Amino acid sequence: MNTQTPGRRTSTRRAVAVIAGLAVALAACGGDDDDAVTTNPPVVTEAPVDTDAPETPDDTEAPDDTEAPSTDGPDLDANGDGVVRIGIAAAGPRDDGAYYQAVVDAAQAFSAEQGWGDVIVVDNIQSSDAATELANLAQQPIDILIVGASEIAEPMGDLSQQYSDIFWYCNCGAGFPESEFYLQSQDEGAKIAYTAGVATGILLRDSGGDSVSMIGCCDLGFEIQHYRSFELGLKSVDESLKFTYVQSGDYPFDFDNVQNATAAYENAVATGASAIYPYLGGAHEPLVQLANDGGQIVLSAGASDVCTREGELSWDIAVRFDGGDYVREIFPQIVDGSAVEGEVITYAPGNEPDVAGAVICNATPEQQAEMDAAYALMASGALDAEFGAIAAEAFGG
């Protein structure tokens, strides 16, 4: 998981040129014998006019034998089979109820709205198998390939050139090297995490709690960036609030280890954690259930709809870096040609469209005012130096 495309296609407009008077011009050029010379111009006799013929109605148009102009936007039917089809490579379960499922659901809904073919999903891809799985998917009858997270994106650089007829899009979160062969979306993970920390600090303070445990995977670079920024936001509310990060996965990129995550949750609660941040994929919802049963404050990890989602589970804070929201924003732009391979689209808290950053579910007016102030502080640039230092620590830059 990460809070964090083959030759470009252009639409070709074809026009059919109509040359007036072609028959007359040909007649003037001679008959079947190319060596014959006609010295006298041909006599043209007008046909008599039938004055009794009915007039053509004013609203009757002459038939148009010119070719209709093509529609705007690129031709996304890469393989020419008459069907546009999306393929999705997901690092975790397609039905995790969190980060991975968000992209799948949004892509399937958009495809159905467009009348495209059924989406082909390959999920639970390990980073070590990514090259094989992405290549296999690219050989399916697909025209657009979504790489669902940067943790499985490494082979994309080569494969997007090899299968350059396909439109490649990566939900790349913290980012991936730019290339003319794929489009990618990124988000500003430090700012997202900061708002999550502020939101958690507010709810802890107002409920009398004093500590939060973030349960993640493997202390990866983007995780370090996230929890350091989260802690910065948390302590901006109250310096005395305590934060811990706990690994629950097997390195690398194991956000789906329910057994280890459950043990981490139990240890966190035993040491007094009043809030749980399950920064996980397949193991996210099981921990939400445990937190609901245990009465802890609980946060989402990417999904933006949890404040209103129906079902037995409930969340107190939506930490939004939802790949589904990004698909809903980007795919209409792919269709109309305004988003193309080679570009990077970045989402950040406080920017339009409003799809990134934490939201307190059922916030009071006072709590919302505090969140608004935190967003304004980030927008001012006052925290940029601290975010830069955190990034240097996380990514070694």
N, C-alpha and C positions, 0 to 999 in steps of 0.2 A: 504494500500500500504506500501511497505517496501523496502528501498534500501538494504534494506537488501536483517520400511519397511519389517514384516514377514519372518522369516527364510531366510538365504542366500541360493541362488541356485548355484549349481556348475554343470558344464557340465561333463557328464559321458561318457567316451570313452569305448565302449564295444568291445572286440576282441573275435573271435571264434577260439578255439584251434582245430587243425586238427591232429588226431593221426594216424600216418602212419602205415600201415600194420595191421589194426584192424581185417580184415577178417582172416588173417593168424593166428593171436594170438588167436582168438576165436576157430578156427579149432583145434589148438594145445591143447585147454583146454578140449575138449571132445565133445560128441554128446548130444542127448536129455536126455540120462540116466546119471544123475549126479554121480551115484555110479560106473559106468563102468570105467575101466582103460585101456587105450590104450598103449600097450607096444611098438608097432612099429610106427615109424613116418609115417605120411601120404605121399603117393606117389603123387608127383606133376608132371603132364605131360604138357609140353609146347605145345602150339598150333602151328601148322605149320605157317611159315612166308609166306605171299603172296607177292612174289617179284614183281608181276605185279601191285600191288596197287599203286595208285598215291600218290606222296609225299605231305605232308601237307605244304601249303605255309608258308614261313618264317614269314610272318606278321600275321598269324592266331594264336591267343592266346587261350589257353585252357580256358573253362568257369570257372569263379571264383565263387565258392559257399560260400565264406566267406562274412560276413556282412560288408558293407561299414562303415568306421569310421564316427562318428557323426561330425557335423560342430563345429567349435570353438565357444566359448561363451555360455552363459547360455540358458536354455530353458525358454523362457519368456511366453510361453502359460500356464499360471498358472492354468487355469480351464480345460485344455485339450480338448477344443472344436474345436481345429484346426485353430483358428484365434487369433492373438495377437491384443489386443485392449487397447487403452489408455483412461483413464477417467481423467477429469480435474475439480478440484474444484477451482472456481475463486471468489475472494472476491468482485469484481466489475463487470461491464458490459463486456461481451466477445468482444464487438465491440467499446470499448471506444477510440480506436486510440492511446492508451498510454500503461501504465504499464500492465494492465490485458490482453488486446488483444494480446500483443507481445508473451506471452506464448502460448495462444490458436493457433495463426497463425503458430508459429514454430512447435508446436506439430502436428498439422494437416498436414503440409507440410512433416514433417519427416515420419509420419505414411503412407502417400500416397506413398512416395518414397520407403518404405519398403514393400509395398503391404499388409499392415495390414488392419484391419477393421476400420470402421468409428469411429472417436473420439466422446466420450460422454462428453458433457460439461454441468456442472451445475454452473451458475454464480449468481452474486448478493447475495452471501452468507453472512449473518450477523454473527459476531463473536458469538453471543448468540445462533445461530442456527447451528453452525459449527459441533457439535457432531452428530446431527441428519442427516445433509446433507452429511457429509463424510461417515457415516455408510450406508446411503441409496445408495450412489455411489459405495461403496465397495461391495454391494450386486448385482450390475449390472454385466453383463458378461464382466468384464474388467480384465486385467492382469497387468497393470501398472497404478498407481494412482499418478497424479501430484497435490500436494497442492500448489496453485499458489502464496501464500504469507503467511508470518508468523502470520499475524493477524487472520487467521482462522486455525492455526496449532496446537493449544493447545490440541485438542482431539487426535491428531495424535499419541501421545505416546502410548496410550492404544489401539487404533484401529489398528495400524500397527502390534501389537502383535496378536490381535484377528483375523485379516484377513492377516495372515502371508504368505499365498501363493502369495499374490499380491506383486509386486515390488513397494515400496513407494519412491517417490522423492518429496522433498520440495524445492521450490524456496524461501529460508528462509531469504535472505537479511542480516539483522543485526544479524541473528543467532537464533538458537534454541538448546536446550540441545541435546547432541549427544546420539545416540541409535543404536544398531546393527540392528534394524528393519527398518530403512529408511536411504536413501542417501539424503544429503542436500547440496545445494550451498549457499554460503554466499558472501558478498562483503564488502569491506572496505569503509563504507559510509562516514566516516570523510574525507578521501582522495578524494573521488569522489566529495563531496560538496566543498572542498577547491578549486579544479580545476574549478568548476562551478563559484565560487566567483571570481577567478582570471579572467576567461574569461569575466564575466560580468563587472568587473572593467575596463578591457581593452576597451571594446566596449563603456562603459559609458564615459570614459575619452576621447576617440577618437571622440565621437559624441557630446561632450559638455554636456552630462547629468550628474546628480549628485546623483541620488537615485534609489533604487530598492526595490520593495515590493514582498515578497514571500508569496503566499496565499496557506495555507495548511489546514489540518483537525482540529486537536484537541490538539495541543501542546503535542503530545506523545513523549516518550523518544527518539525514533529514529529521530523524527522531530527536537527535540532540538539539538541532535548531528549534524544533517544536517545543520540547520541554523546557529549554532555557528561556525561551520567549514567554511560554506559559507562566513560568515562575516569576518572571519580571512583571507580568500583568497581575498575578495573584498578590504579590507583595506591594503593588501600588495601591491596593485597597487597604491592606493591613500587613505591616512588616512582620508581625508575629505569626502569621499563618504558615503552616508547614506543608512542604511538598516532597513527595518521593516518586521516583521512577523505578519500575520493576520490569525486567525482561521476562517474557513468558514463552518465547519462540526458540526454535533451533535455527541457528544462523545458516544461511541468510534468508530474509524475507518470509519468515513464518509468522503470519498474523492470524493463524487459524487453529492454534493449538489450544483446544478447549480445556484439556486436562491441566496443562501448566498454568493457563490463565485463571482457572478456578482456584488452584492452589495459591496463586498470587493474590487473588481477591481475598481469600480466607485469611491470609497472613496480614494483608492491609487492614482488614476490619479488626483483627485481633490486636493490632497495634494502635487502634483508635481512629482510623480514617473515617471521616464523615462524608467524603465525596469520592466517587470513583470515575476515572476517565478511562474507559476501555478503548484505547487507541488501537483497534484491532479490526480484522476483517471477519473471517468465519467464526471467530470466537467472540465477536462483539455482542450479539444478541443474548447468548447464554449468560454473559456477565451482567447485562442490563437486567435480565430476569433476577439474578442473584441480588443485585442492588435494589431492585424494587421490593423484593421479599425482605431485605435487610433494612430498608428505610434510608439508604444513603442517597445523597444527591448524585445524579448520573448524567453524563454528557454523551452526545452522539459523536461519531468520528467520521464526519464528511456529510452524512445525509442531512438534507435541509428541511425535510418534511416532518420531522419527528414531533414537533409541537402539536401537530394536528393529525398525525397518523392514527388510524383506527386500529384497534387490537388490544391485546392484553398488556403489552409492554408500554411503559411511559418513560419519558425523558424530561429532565429539568432544563437542559441547555442544548440547543442545536449548534454544534460547531460545524459551520458550513464550508466545505470544500468539495462540493457535490459534483462528481463527474457527469451525472445526469443533467444537472443544470447547465453545465458547459456544453453538452451535446445539444440541448434544446436551444442554446444561444448560437452555436457554431454551425449546425447542419443547415439551417435556412440560408446561411451565408455561403456554404459550400454549393448549395443548389443554385443560388443566383450568381455565383462566381465572384463574390466579394471577399471570400476567404479562400486562399489558394495555398498549394504546397509551397514551402519555403518561408511561410510566415510563422510568427509566434504571437499568440493572443494571451495576454496576461490578465488575470482577475485579482482584485485586491479589495480588502474591506474599505468601505466608504466610497468606492468608485462605482460608476454605472457600467454595466448592469449590477444591481445589488444581489450578488450571488455568493459572496465570500464574507466570512467573519462570524462571530458568535452572536446568538440571540438567546435571551432568557425567555423561556416559555412562561406566559402569564406574568410578565414583569409588572410590578407596580409603577406608577408614574415616577416615583423617586428612583427606582432601580433603572428605569429606562433613561432617565436624565443622566445618571452616572455612566451608562453605556454610551450614550451620545457624546458625553464629554471625552471618553476614552477614544472614540473614533476621531473626534476633532483634534485631540492631541497627536495622534498618529499622522493625521493629514497635515499638521503643521510642520512635520519633519523633525520635531524635537527628539524623537527616539531613534532617528536614523543611525546615529553613531553607535548606539547600543546594539541595534539590530546587526550592524556591520561587524561588530566585535563577536557577536554570537555566531554569525555565519562563518567567520574566520576560525572559530573554535570547532564548529561542527564539520566543516568541509576542508579544513587545513589550508585555507587561503589567506 
